[in-house]
């Protein structure tokens, strides 16, 4: 169901401007993570 969102997490370090919306979606979905890299490091993005 959230496959496209999960794919959007595969960003290079620092992300990219055109992916800003994906990062906002990620932060709304996982508000406990202060950054996208923190979510990836903790593996939390896989639990969607």
GINOR-V26076 format. One record per backbone hydrogen bond with DSSP energy under -1.0 kcal/mol. NH is the residue of the N-H (numbers start at 1). CO is the residue of the C=O. Records with the same first field share a line. If there is no record, write none. Layout:
# GINOR-V26076
NH: CO  CO
This chain:
# GINOR-V26076
6: 2
7: 3
8: 4
9: 6
10: 7
11: 9
15: 12
19: 16
20: 17
23: 19
24: 20
25: 21
26: 22
27: 23
28: 24
29: 25
30: 26
33: 30
39: 35
40: 36
41: 37
42: 38
44: 39
46: 43
47: 44
